[in-house]
Amino acid sequence: QVQLVESGGGLVQPGGSLRLSCAASGSVFDINAMGWYRQAPGKGRELVAAITSTGSTNYRDSVKGRFTISRDNAKNTVYLQMNNLKPDDTAAYYCTARMRRSGMDYWGKGTLVTVSS
């Protein structure tokens, strides 16, 4: 099993920046890809960005050029640097980890990001 704890959310003005962190513990040796999803009020959960164990990344179109996902394997932590934030980025952000052998996904409890003036 893997436990994921997110941090770094908060209230920020449009155009501002935040960095989310997700610390993994437990069977971290078996983690393959990690990623960030978000869910805005009244909407479904959507993939924001993902990174594999080898560092390959992918992003949803609306955040390309503004968000950067990175991974520190020594610290078992994945980050999401969010720049030029927009009100549409307001959502609960969830960290996820996909296990290599089982393909099972684990989720954190989420951290809230609010972009508002």
ABEGO torsion letter per residue (X at the ends): XBBBBBBGBEBBBBGBBBBBBBBBBEBAAABBBBBBBBBBBGBBBBBABBBBAAGBBBBBAAABGABBBBBBAAAGBBBBBBBGBBAAABBBBBBBBBBAAAGBBBBBAEBBBBBBX
